[in-house]
Amino acid sequence: MLICDFPHLTMFFVENVSIVAVLVATFCSMLLGMIWYNPHVFGTYWMQLTGIKDNKNMGSSMATGLVATFISCYFLAVLLAISGTNTIMDAAFMAGIVWLAGSMPVQLHSVAWEKTPINLFALNAAQSLVSLMIAAAVLQQWPG
């Protein structure tokens, strides 16, 4: 007895997700990060909390962040399709659940085990929540 019809599920992932919407959501999430961590917004404070002295050689970090953001946006799109959200509020609620169940606890572990300052946790967790909600709004409103 199969618990999951894997070929059918795989096709669902491909057929019900717009890659263009995921790319736009990824771009919007990355743009938020660039604004959020800009030295004129929270960037200077973030650098102080992390102990980073300069932001040179951030290319590989940006590439890794881009891949991670694309993966998050893709699977958020899958969850929105599976759950059948109809409004931006539904999508934002789902993004909040994803943040509460996934992103936030992982970040909180760094406070417990790596002794990351609670202020750094709050700054990063808030950015993560806003980023997921923006991505959810883009994915929900994307035509198709």
JONORGI-V579226 format. One record per residue. RES is the residue in one small letter. SS is DSSP state (helix for helix, strand for strand, loop for the rest). NEAR is the number of other C-alpha atoms within 12 Angstrom. D_CENTER is the distance of its C-alpha to the mean C-alpha in Angstrom with 1 decimal. Layout:
res={RES | RES}
ss={SS | SS}
near={NEAR | NEAR}
d_center={D_CENTER | D_CENTER}
This chain:
res={m | l | i | c | d | f | p | h | l | t | m | f | f | v | e | n | v | s | i | v | a | v | l | v | a | t | f | c | s | m | l | l | g | m | i | w | y | n | p | h | v | f | g | t | y | w | m | q | l | t | g | i | k | d | n | k | n | m | g | s | s | m | a | t | g | l | v | a | t | f | i | s | c | y | f | l | a | v | l | l | a | i | s | g | t | n | t | i | m | d | a | a | f | m | a | g | i | v | w | l | a | g | s | m | p | v | q | l | h | s | v | a | w | e | k | t | p | i | n | l | f | a | l | n | a | a | q | s | l | v | s | l | m | i | a | a | a | v | l | q | q | w | p | g}
ss={loop | loop | loop | loop | loop | helix | helix | helix | helix | helix | helix | helix | helix | helix | helix | loop | loop | loop | helix | helix | helix | helix | helix | helix | helix | helix | helix | helix | helix | helix | helix | helix | helix | helix | helix | helix | loop | loop | loop | loop | loop | loop | helix | helix | helix | helix | helix | helix | helix | helix | loop | loop | loop | loop | loop | loop | loop | loop | helix | helix | helix | helix | helix | helix | helix | helix | helix | helix | helix | helix | helix | helix | helix | helix | helix | helix | helix | helix | helix | helix | helix | helix | helix | loop | loop | loop | loop | helix | helix | helix | helix | helix | helix | helix | helix | helix | helix | helix | helix | helix | helix | helix | helix | helix | helix | helix | helix | helix | helix | helix | helix | helix | helix | loop | loop | loop | loop | helix | helix | helix | helix | helix | helix | helix | helix | helix | helix | helix | helix | helix | helix | helix | helix | helix | helix | helix | helix | helix | helix | helix | helix | loop | loop | loop}
near={4 | 7 | 6 | 9 | 11 | 11 | 11 | 13 | 15 | 14 | 13 | 19 | 22 | 18 | 16 | 28 | 28 | 28 | 24 | 20 | 28 | 37 | 26 | 27 | 36 | 36 | 25 | 29 | 36 | 33 | 23 | 26 | 32 | 22 | 17 | 26 | 25 | 18 | 17 | 13 | 17 | 24 | 26 | 21 | 22 | 30 | 21 | 18 | 21 | 22 | 15 | 15 | 14 | 14 | 20 | 10 | 11 | 13 | 11 | 12 | 14 | 18 | 14 | 14 | 22 | 25 | 20 | 19 | 32 | 29 | 22 | 33 | 42 | 32 | 31 | 43 | 45 | 34 | 28 | 39 | 28 | 19 | 18 | 16 | 24 | 20 | 20 | 22 | 19 | 23 | 33 | 31 | 27 | 36 | 39 | 28 | 22 | 31 | 29 | 20 | 15 | 21 | 28 | 27 | 20 | 20 | 30 | 27 | 18 | 21 | 20 | 14 | 12 | 15 | 16 | 21 | 23 | 21 | 21 | 28 | 28 | 22 | 29 | 34 | 29 | 26 | 31 | 35 | 33 | 29 | 37 | 46 | 36 | 35 | 43 | 45 | 36 | 34 | 45 | 38 | 25 | 25 | 13 | 13}
d_center={35.4 | 31.9 | 29.1 | 26.7 | 27.8 | 25.7 | 26.8 | 26.2 | 22.7 | 22.0 | 23.4 | 21.3 | 18.1 | 19.8 | 21.7 | 19.4 | 16.4 | 16.9 | 15.7 | 16.5 | 14.2 | 11.3 | 12.5 | 12.8 | 9.3 | 8.2 | 11.1 | 10.3 | 6.9 | 9.1 | 11.9 | 10.6 | 10.1 | 13.6 | 15.0 | 13.6 | 14.9 | 18.0 | 21.2 | 22.3 | 19.4 | 18.1 | 18.5 | 22.0 | 21.2 | 18.3 | 20.7 | 23.4 | 21.4 | 20.3 | 23.7 | 22.7 | 25.7 | 24.7 | 21.8 | 23.8 | 22.8 | 19.1 | 19.1 | 18.2 | 15.4 | 14.0 | 14.6 | 12.9 | 9.8 | 10.2 | 10.7 | 7.9 | 5.4 | 8.1 | 8.3 | 5.1 | 6.2 | 9.6 | 9.7 | 8.3 | 11.2 | 13.4 | 13.0 | 13.7 | 16.7 | 18.0 | 17.9 | 19.6 | 18.0 | 20.3 | 19.1 | 16.3 | 17.0 | 16.7 | 13.3 | 12.2 | 14.0 | 12.2 | 8.7 | 10.7 | 12.1 | 9.1 | 8.2 | 11.9 | 12.7 | 10.1 | 8.0 | 10.8 | 13.7 | 12.8 | 12.6 | 15.8 | 17.5 | 17.5 | 19.5 | 21.9 | 22.5 | 21.8 | 23.1 | 20.2 | 21.3 | 20.1 | 19.5 | 17.1 | 15.2 | 15.4 | 14.2 | 11.1 | 10.3 | 11.0 | 8.9 | 5.8 | 7.4 | 8.5 | 5.5 | 4.5 | 8.3 | 9.0 | 7.3 | 9.3 | 12.2 | 12.4 | 12.3 | 14.8 | 17.1 | 17.3 | 20.8 | 21.8}
